[in-house]
């Protein structure tokens, strides 16, 4: 098998998932923490602004942020807090606000008013918090009125979003007594909970897990210096580029044992015919010769954010790719199942929606130019950038949507395109 010998090396911005969790833990820690290589994007900017309204001091330099932790003693914001379309951030702030003595209103963009929050609000009420959906829809905007968390047992449904569980886990050490969270039903996107648990442990508090129950002891996070690894979701687009072009790409700051579940994306590419190598020098993906990618069937419930990327790669693979158990993508920034299928068909790839998945009939010979509708969703824009490498004339109705998680994406992409495409 003839492979490209040239390796395109890229150092990517830090993980959004890790950055947001580390921001919250550092804000609650006792002492001064430094985050090294955090992600600076619209979502993390909104979260920093929100934390400042609770009295948290955050100073930013080019590669580091310094957070003066509160030890869990928070001021109550005097004004409502706008979280844009940061679904993770607003859910984290719902529980965070419960530690302040007073009432906090959290709002966002119009799409945020369609994103579920009821299971988290119900759980907070079990912990003694007056947590309400202001419009009675079970979605933001929300009002959190509290004099602190009382602790004890709480039942939580995380079948819609693992962020509900992560939100409670992050603040639970500051309840008046230890907290036991019992899951009611299945847990989606489990790898994101693992990120939460790892960040908590790194800052000094380790919850105990037994089947569907999490026990969180009382405690205070310890301030520390914390380096954020490359964003695995963002890396997926660059690894996908290697897959569809038959080239070799190395993300130099993706460690051999990353804590992000989305790092498993490269293992899926391996099943499609790519070669993958992980080392201290980074993670390398070598795509097969053009036309030799293989279709696969895969349950992506653990890695929903990279499912759209895989769907676009599948458009260039031989055969029928079936992606299942991603129904929770319908309540993201847009209905990502519908959006991906619509846009794949727009460029000439036969794709179908399932209730909880996507079917892609690969075959790059029939793909055509089109203007991609990004639906105000960063991941739709970035995953279809992969198709643009091989399909001349693909344009985007709004390239600026990437600011949510990867503001410099198009600069990185141009560099990649100049090096990867003959």
C-alpha positions as CSV (number, residue, x, y, z in Angstrom):
1,X,0.0,0.0,0.0
2,X,1.6,3.3,-1.1
3,X,1.5,6.0,1.6
4,X,2.5,9.6,1.7
5,X,5.9,10.0,3.4
6,X,5.3,13.7,4.2
7,X,3.8,14.4,7.6
8,X,1.8,17.5,8.3
9,X,2.4,18.5,11.9
10,X,-0.1,20.6,13.8
11,X,-0.3,21.9,17.3
12,X,-4.0,22.6,18.2
13,X,-5.6,24.7,20.8
14,X,-6.6,23.1,24.1
15,X,-9.7,21.1,24.8
16,X,-12.9,23.0,25.4
17,X,-14.3,20.3,27.6
18,X,-11.3,20.2,29.8
19,X,-10.9,24.0,29.9
20,X,-14.5,24.6,31.0
21,X,-14.2,22.0,33.8
22,X,-10.8,23.2,34.9
23,X,-12.2,26.8,35.1
24,X,-15.0,25.7,37.4
25,X,-12.8,23.7,39.7
26,X,-10.1,26.3,39.8
27,X,-12.8,28.9,40.6
28,X,-13.9,26.8,43.6
29,X,-10.4,25.9,44.7
30,X,-8.6,27.4,47.7
31,X,-5.6,29.4,46.3
32,X,-4.4,30.5,42.9
33,X,-4.4,28.1,39.9
34,X,-2.8,28.5,36.6
35,X,-4.3,26.9,33.4
36,X,-1.7,26.4,30.7
37,X,-2.7,26.2,27.1
38,X,-6.5,26.6,27.8
39,X,-8.9,27.1,24.9
40,X,-9.8,30.7,24.3
41,X,-13.1,30.7,22.4
42,X,-16.6,32.2,22.6
43,X,-17.8,29.5,25.0
44,X,-14.9,29.8,27.4
45,X,-15.1,33.6,27.2
46,X,-18.7,33.4,28.2
47,X,-17.9,31.1,31.1
48,X,-15.1,33.3,32.3
49,X,-17.5,36.3,32.3
50,X,-20.0,34.3,34.3
51,X,-17.5,33.3,36.9
52,X,-16.3,36.9,37.3
53,X,-19.9,37.8,38.2
54,X,-19.6,35.5,41.2
55,X,-16.5,37.3,42.4
56,X,-13.9,35.1,40.8
57,X,-10.7,36.9,39.6
58,X,-9.3,35.6,36.3
59,X,-6.3,37.1,34.6
60,X,-5.3,36.0,31.0
61,X,-2.0,36.0,29.3
62,X,-1.2,34.5,25.9
63,X,-0.8,30.9,27.0
64,X,-1.9,30.9,30.6
65,X,-4.9,32.0,32.7
66,X,-4.5,32.7,36.4
67,X,-7.6,32.0,38.6
68,X,-7.9,33.2,42.2
69,X,-10.1,30.5,43.7
70,X,-12.9,31.3,46.1
71,X,-12.7,28.2,48.3
72,X,-16.4,27.9,47.6
73,X,-17.4,31.3,49.0
74,X,-19.2,33.1,46.2
75,X,-20.8,36.5,45.7
76,X,-24.3,36.5,44.2
77,X,-24.5,38.2,40.8
78,X,-26.5,41.5,40.7
79,X,-27.5,41.0,37.0
80,X,-28.6,38.1,34.9
81,X,-25.8,36.1,33.2
82,X,-25.9,35.6,29.5
83,X,-24.4,32.3,28.3
84,X,-25.0,32.6,24.6
85,X,-25.2,29.2,23.1
86,X,-22.9,27.6,25.6
87,X,-25.0,24.6,26.7
88,X,-22.2,23.1,28.8
89,X,-21.5,26.5,30.5
90,X,-25.1,27.3,31.4
91,X,-25.6,23.8,32.9
92,X,-22.5,24.1,34.9
93,X,-23.5,27.5,36.1
94,X,-26.9,26.3,37.3
95,X,-25.2,24.1,39.9
96,X,-22.5,26.7,40.5
97,X,-25.0,29.4,41.3
98,X,-26.6,27.2,43.9
99,X,-23.5,27.8,46.1
100,X,-24.1,31.5,46.2
101,X,-26.5,33.0,48.8
102,X,-29.2,34.6,46.7
103,X,-30.9,34.5,43.3
104,X,-29.2,34.1,39.9
105,X,-30.9,34.3,36.5
106,X,-29.1,32.5,33.6
107,X,-30.1,33.2,29.9
108,X,-28.9,32.5,26.4
109,X,-29.6,32.7,22.7
110,X,-33.0,31.6,21.3
111,X,-31.7,28.1,20.6
112,X,-30.8,27.8,24.3
113,X,-34.5,28.1,25.1
114,X,-35.0,24.8,23.4
115,X,-32.2,22.9,25.1
116,X,-33.4,20.7,28.0
117,X,-32.5,21.5,31.6
118,X,-35.4,20.0,33.6
119,X,-33.6,16.9,34.9
120,X,-30.8,19.1,36.4
121,X,-33.4,21.6,37.9
122,X,-35.2,18.7,39.5
123,X,-32.0,17.4,41.0
124,X,-31.1,20.7,42.4
125,X,-34.5,21.0,44.0
126,X,-33.8,17.7,45.8
127,X,-30.7,19.4,47.2
128,X,-32.7,22.2,48.7
129,X,-32.4,24.7,45.8
130,X,-35.3,26.7,44.3
131,X,-34.4,26.0,40.7
132,X,-36.9,27.1,38.1
133,X,-37.4,27.3,34.4
134,X,-38.6,30.9,34.1
135,X,-40.9,30.2,31.2
136,X,-42.0,26.9,32.6
137,X,-40.6,25.0,29.6
138,X,-38.0,23.0,31.4
139,X,-35.4,24.9,29.4
140,X,-33.5,28.1,30.0
141,X,-33.8,30.9,31.0
142,X,-33.6,29.6,34.5
143,X,-33.6,31.2,38.0
144,X,-31.5,29.6,40.8
145,X,-32.4,30.8,44.3
146,X,-30.3,29.2,47.0
147,X,-28.6,29.4,50.4
148,X,-26.3,26.6,49.4
149,X,-26.6,22.9,48.7
150,X,-27.9,20.7,51.6
151,X,-26.3,17.5,50.4
152,X,-27.7,14.0,50.8
153,X,-29.2,11.7,48.1
154,X,-30.4,12.9,44.8
155,X,-31.9,11.0,41.8
156,X,-30.8,12.3,38.4
157,X,-31.7,11.4,34.8
158,X,-28.7,11.8,32.5
159,X,-30.3,10.1,29.5
160,X,-30.5,13.4,27.5
161,X,-27.2,14.9,28.5
162,X,-24.2,13.8,30.6
163,X,-23.7,17.5,31.4
164,X,-26.4,17.3,34.1
165,X,-24.3,14.8,36.0
166,X,-21.0,16.7,35.4
167,X,-22.6,19.9,36.6
168,X,-23.7,18.3,40.0
169,X,-20.4,16.4,40.4
170,X,-18.3,19.6,40.1
171,X,-20.1,21.5,42.9
172,X,-21.1,18.6,45.1
173,X,-18.0,18.7,47.4
174,X,-19.3,22.1,48.6
175,X,-22.6,20.9,49.9
176,X,-23.3,20.9,53.6
177,X,-23.0,17.1,53.7
178,X,-21.7,14.4,51.4
179,X,-23.7,14.0,48.2
180,X,-24.9,10.7,46.6
181,X,-26.1,10.9,43.0
182,X,-28.1,7.9,41.8
183,X,-28.7,7.8,38.1
184,X,-32.2,7.1,36.9
185,X,-31.8,5.3,33.6
186,X,-29.0,5.2,31.1
187,X,-26.1,7.7,30.9
188,X,-25.2,9.2,27.5
189,X,-21.8,10.5,26.5
190,X,-20.0,8.7,29.4
191,X,-16.5,9.8,28.3
192,X,-17.4,13.4,29.2
193,X,-18.2,12.3,32.7
194,X,-14.8,10.6,32.8
195,X,-13.2,14.0,31.9
196,X,-15.1,15.6,34.8
197,X,-14.0,12.9,37.3
198,X,-10.4,13.2,36.1
199,X,-10.3,17.0,36.5
200,X,-11.9,16.8,39.9
201,X,-9.3,14.2,41.0
202,X,-6.5,16.3,39.6
203,X,-7.7,19.2,41.8
204,X,-7.8,17.0,44.8
205,X,-11.3,15.5,45.2
206,X,-12.1,12.0,43.9
207,X,-15.7,10.8,43.9
208,X,-16.4,7.1,44.3
209,X,-18.5,5.2,41.8
210,X,-20.6,2.1,42.3
211,X,-22.6,1.0,39.2
212,X,-25.0,3.9,38.7
213,X,-24.2,5.7,41.9
214,X,-21.7,8.4,42.6
215,X,-20.6,9.4,46.1
216,X,-18.9,12.8,46.5
217,X,-17.3,13.6,49.8
218,X,-17.2,17.0,51.4
219,X,-14.0,18.9,50.5
220,X,-12.3,21.9,48.9
221,X,-10.4,21.7,45.6
222,X,-6.6,22.4,45.9
223,X,-5.2,25.1,43.6
224,X,-2.6,23.9,41.1
225,X,-0.9,24.5,37.7
226,X,-2.9,22.6,35.1
227,X,-1.9,21.9,31.5
228,X,-4.8,21.4,29.0
229,X,-4.3,18.8,26.3
230,X,-5.3,19.4,22.6
231,X,-9.0,19.4,21.9
232,X,-9.8,15.9,20.6
233,X,-13.1,17.0,19.0
234,X,-11.2,19.7,17.0
235,X,-8.5,17.2,16.2
236,X,-11.1,15.0,14.5
237,X,-11.3,17.3,11.5
238,X,-7.6,17.2,10.9
239,X,-7.4,13.4,11.3
240,X,-10.4,13.1,9.0
241,X,-8.5,15.2,6.4
242,X,-5.8,12.6,6.4
243,X,-8.3,9.9,6.0
244,X,-10.0,11.3,2.9
245,X,-6.9,12.6,1.2
246,X,-4.6,9.6,1.8
247,X,-2.1,11.9,3.5
248,X,-0.4,11.8,6.9
249,X,-1.3,14.2,9.8
250,X,0.2,14.5,13.2
251,X,-1.4,16.5,16.1
252,X,1.7,17.0,18.2
253,X,0.0,18.0,21.5
254,X,-2.4,15.0,21.6
255,X,-0.8,12.7,24.2
256,X,-0.7,8.9,23.8
257,X,-3.2,8.5,26.6
258,X,-5.6,11.5,26.4
259,X,-8.4,11.8,28.9
260,X,-11.0,12.9,26.2
261,X,-13.3,10.2,24.9
262,X,-13.4,11.8,21.5
263,X,-9.7,10.7,21.0
264,X,-11.3,7.3,20.1
265,X,-12.2,8.9,16.7
266,X,-8.8,7.8,15.3
267,X,-9.6,4.1,16.3
268,X,-12.8,4.4,14.1
269,X,-10.6,5.7,11.3
270,X,-8.4,2.7,11.7
271,X,-11.4,0.4,11.2
272,X,-12.0,2.4,7.9
273,X,-8.5,1.6,6.7
274,X,-6.3,4.3,8.2
275,X,-3.0,3.7,10.1
276,X,-2.8,5.2,13.5
277,X,0.2,5.8,15.8
278,X,0.2,7.3,19.3
279,X,3.4,8.4,21.0
280,X,4.8,11.2,23.1
281,X,5.5,13.0,19.9
282,X,1.8,13.2,19.2
283,X,-1.0,11.2,17.4
284,X,-0.5,10.4,13.7
285,X,-3.2,9.3,11.2
286,X,-2.2,8.1,7.7
287,X,-5.1,7.8,5.3
288,X,-5.3,4.9,2.8
289,X,-4.9,5.6,-1.0
290,X,-7.9,7.5,-2.4
291,X,-10.9,5.4,-2.8
292,X,-9.9,2.7,-0.3
293,X,-11.7,3.9,2.8
294,X,-14.1,1.2,4.1
295,X,-17.6,1.8,5.4
296,X,-18.3,0.7,9.0
297,X,-21.3,0.3,11.4
298,X,-20.7,1.9,14.7
299,X,-22.5,2.9,18.0
300,X,-21.3,6.4,18.7
301,X,-23.3,7.1,21.9
302,X,-20.0,7.7,23.7
303,X,-18.6,10.1,21.1
304,X,-21.5,12.2,19.8
305,X,-19.5,15.4,19.0
306,X,-17.4,13.5,16.4
307,X,-20.3,11.6,14.8
308,X,-20.8,14.4,12.2
309,X,-17.1,14.2,11.3
310,X,-17.3,10.5,10.8
311,X,-20.5,10.9,8.6
312,X,-18.6,13.2,6.3
313,X,-15.6,10.8,6.1
314,X,-18.1,8.1,5.3
315,X,-19.2,10.0,2.2
316,X,-15.7,9.1,0.8
317,X,-15.8,5.5,1.9
318,X,-16.9,2.4,-0.1
319,X,-20.2,1.1,1.0
320,X,-22.9,1.9,3.6
321,X,-21.9,3.4,6.9
322,X,-24.4,3.2,9.7
323,X,-24.0,5.4,12.8
324,X,-26.3,4.6,15.7
325,X,-27.3,5.7,19.2
326,X,-26.7,9.4,18.7
327,X,-30.3,10.6,19.3
328,X,-29.1,13.1,21.8
329,X,-27.5,15.1,18.9
330,X,-31.0,16.4,18.1
331,X,-30.8,18.7,21.2
332,X,-27.4,20.2,20.5
333,X,-26.8,23.7,18.9
334,X,-29.0,22.4,16.1
335,X,-30.5,19.0,15.3
336,X,-27.2,17.6,14.1
337,X,-28.7,14.4,12.7
338,X,-31.0,16.4,10.4
339,X,-28.4,19.0,9.6
340,X,-25.7,16.5,8.6
341,X,-28.1,14.4,6.5
342,X,-29.5,17.5,4.7
343,X,-26.0,18.8,3.9
344,X,-24.6,15.5,2.8
345,X,-27.5,15.2,0.3
346,X,-26.9,18.8,-0.8
347,X,-23.4,17.8,-1.9
348,X,-24.7,14.7,-3.7
349,X,-24.1,12.0,-1.1
350,X,-27.1,9.8,-0.4
351,X,-27.7,9.9,3.4
352,X,-30.7,9.1,5.5
353,X,-31.9,10.0,8.9
354,X,-32.8,7.4,11.5
355,X,-34.5,8.3,14.8
356,X,-31.2,7.9,16.6
357,X,-28.6,7.8,13.8
358,X,-27.4,8.4,10.3
359,X,-26.9,6.1,7.2
360,X,-24.3,7.3,4.7
361,X,-24.0,5.7,1.3
362,X,-20.4,6.5,0.3
363,X,-19.0,7.2,-3.2
364,X,-17.0,10.4,-3.8
365,X,-17.5,10.2,-7.6
366,X,-20.9,11.8,-7.4
367,X,-20.2,14.6,-5.0
368,X,-20.8,18.2,-6.1
369,X,-20.2,21.8,-5.1
370,X,-22.8,23.5,-2.9
371,X,-23.1,26.1,-0.2
372,X,-23.3,24.5,3.2
373,X,-25.9,25.7,5.7
374,X,-24.1,25.8,9.0
375,X,-27.2,26.2,11.2
376,X,-25.3,28.5,13.6
377,X,-23.5,25.3,14.6
378,X,-19.7,25.3,14.7
379,X,-19.4,21.5,14.3
380,X,-21.4,21.5,11.0
381,X,-19.1,24.1,9.5
382,X,-15.9,22.2,10.6
383,X,-17.0,18.7,9.6
384,X,-18.0,19.9,6.1
385,X,-14.6,21.6,5.7
386,X,-13.3,18.0,5.4
387,X,-15.5,17.5,2.2
388,X,-14.2,20.8,0.8
389,X,-10.7,19.3,0.5
390,X,-11.8,17.0,-2.3
391,X,-15.0,18.7,-3.7
392,X,-14.1,22.0,-5.4
393,X,-16.7,24.8,-4.9
394,X,-18.0,23.9,-1.5
395,X,-18.8,27.2,0.3
396,X,-20.3,28.0,3.7
397,X,-23.1,30.4,4.6
398,X,-21.4,31.5,7.8
399,X,-17.8,30.6,8.4
400,X,-17.7,32.7,11.7
401,X,-19.7,30.1,13.6
402,X,-16.4,28.3,14.5
403,X,-15.7,31.0,17.1
404,X,-17.8,29.0,19.6
405,X,-15.1,26.4,20.0
406,X,-12.2,27.1,17.6
407,X,-11.9,30.8,16.5
408,X,-8.8,30.2,14.5
409,X,-10.0,27.1,12.7
410,X,-10.0,28.6,9.2
411,X,-6.4,29.8,9.6
412,X,-5.4,26.3,10.7
413,X,-7.4,24.8,7.9
414,X,-5.8,26.9,5.3
415,X,-2.3,25.9,6.5
416,X,-3.4,22.2,6.4
417,X,-4.9,22.6,2.9
418,X,-1.7,24.2,1.6
419,X,0.3,21.2,2.8
420,X,-2.0,18.3,2.3
421,X,-3.6,18.8,-1.1
422,X,-1.6,18.2,-4.2
